[in-house]
Amino acid sequence: MDALIVYTSNTGNTKKVANAIKEGLETSGINVKTVDSKQAVSEDFFSYDLVCMGSPSIQWSPAKPISDLLKTKLDQYRNEGKILPGAPKVPGKNALIFCTYSGPHTGIDEATPAGKTIRQYFEHLGFTIAGEWYIIGEFHGRLDLSTLGRLGDIRGKPTSKDLDKIKMDTIQIAKNLTK
Ligand SMILES: Cc1cc2nc3c(=O)[nH]c(=O)nc-3n(C[C@H](O)[C@H](O)[C@H](O)COP(=O)(O)O)c2cc1C
C-alpha cells in the first residue's frame, strides 16, 4: 500500500504529528511519501491508498498553504469530472486528517472548522475518512495563550507520549486499511 502525507507547519507542532504518522505507517509496512503543500499540487491523490493531510488551525481555518492547495486541487478534479453529485465512494481511497491547535479562546471549537474543511474536500472526492484528529499544540511565542487559555497549560504539547499515541493509532488505522 502507498500513502501520501501532505502538511504545513509554522512552528513545528504539525510536523511532529506528521512524523509520528509516518512512523506508524512505515511500521505497518506501508510506503510513505511526504510532500509539502506546494509539491502536493502535482500529486494525484487517487494514486494513493491513503492520503494524510495536516494543518494547524489558523483563525479556525486550515493554514493558507493548505487552503490554497485544496482550492487548486478541487478545481483540477472538478475539471476532470471527479466531483460528482452524491459524492459516490471510490473504493480503496482513504484520507486521514490531522489538525493541531491551541484552543486558547474557545477550545476545540476553534479547530474543528479547520479539520472539517479538509474532511469535506476528501468526502467530495469520494474518499473514506479513516480519521479526523485534533491534537493540542503549544502556542509558540505566546506564553499567555499557552498557559491561560481554555485548555490550561499546554506548554510542551504535543508531548512524546501524545506522539506515541498517534503512532499507535496510526498503526490501528493501517490494520483496518489492509483488511
Ligand atoms: C496566527 C495564528 C492563528 C491561530 N489561530 C488559532 C485558532 O483559530 N484556533 C486554535 O485552536 N489555535 C490557533 N492557533 C494556534 C495554532 O493552531 C497551534 O499552535 C498549532 O499547533 C501550530 O501548529 P504548527 O506548529 O505546526 O504551526 C493560531 C496560531 C497562530 C500563529
The ligand as a MOL file (V3000), in Angstrom:
LIG
                    3D

  0  0  0     0  0            999 V3000
M  V30 BEGIN CTAB
M  V30 COUNTS 31 33 0 0 0
M  V30 BEGIN ATOM
M  V30 1 C -1.8400 33.4840 13.6130 0
M  V30 2 C -2.2760 32.2790 14.4080 0
M  V30 3 C -3.6140 31.9740 14.4820 0
M  V30 4 C -4.0320 30.8620 15.2270 0
M  V30 5 N -5.3610 30.5760 15.2860 0
M  V30 6 C -5.7820 29.5130 16.0310 0
M  V30 7 C -7.1680 29.1850 16.1000 0
M  V30 8 O -8.0420 29.8000 15.4850 0
M  V30 9 N -7.5410 28.1330 16.8640 0
M  V30 10 C -6.6290 27.4050 17.5640 0
M  V30 11 O -7.0340 26.4660 18.2640 0
M  V30 12 N -5.2990 27.6760 17.5160 0
M  V30 13 C -4.8650 28.6980 16.7500 0
M  V30 14 N -3.5260 28.9620 16.6400 0
M  V30 15 C -2.5700 28.0500 17.2980 0
M  V30 16 C -2.0160 27.0040 16.3330 0
M  V30 17 O -3.0580 26.3820 15.6090 0
M  V30 18 C -1.2900 25.8990 17.1030 0
M  V30 19 O -0.2880 26.4230 17.9260 0
M  V30 20 C -0.6970 24.8610 16.1440 0
M  V30 21 O -0.3810 23.6910 16.8330 0
M  V30 22 C 0.5360 25.3850 15.4180 0
M  V30 23 O 0.9820 24.3900 14.5270 0
M  V30 24 P 2.4240 24.4410 13.8500 0
M  V30 25 O 3.4480 24.4490 14.9750 0
M  V30 26 O 2.5040 23.2120 13.0350 0
M  V30 27 O 2.4970 25.6920 13.0390 0
M  V30 28 C -3.0790 30.0540 15.9000 0
M  V30 29 C -1.7210 30.3560 15.7830 0
M  V30 30 C -1.3180 31.4570 15.0510 0
M  V30 31 C 0.1590 31.7630 14.9630 0
M  V30 END ATOM
M  V30 BEGIN BOND
M  V30 1 1 1 2
M  V30 2 1 2 3
M  V30 3 2 2 30
M  V30 4 2 3 4
M  V30 5 1 4 5
M  V30 6 1 4 28
M  V30 7 2 5 6
M  V30 8 1 6 7
M  V30 9 1 6 13
M  V30 10 2 7 8
M  V30 11 1 7 9
M  V30 12 1 9 10
M  V30 13 2 10 11
M  V30 14 1 10 12
M  V30 15 2 12 13
M  V30 16 1 13 14
M  V30 17 1 14 15
M  V30 18 1 14 28
M  V30 19 1 15 16
M  V30 20 1 16 17
M  V30 21 1 16 18
M  V30 22 1 18 19
M  V30 23 1 18 20
M  V30 24 1 20 21
M  V30 25 1 20 22
M  V30 26 1 22 23
M  V30 27 1 23 24
M  V30 28 2 24 25
M  V30 29 1 24 26
M  V30 30 1 24 27
M  V30 31 2 28 29
M  V30 32 1 29 30
M  V30 33 1 30 31
M  V30 END BOND
M  V30 END CTAB
M  END
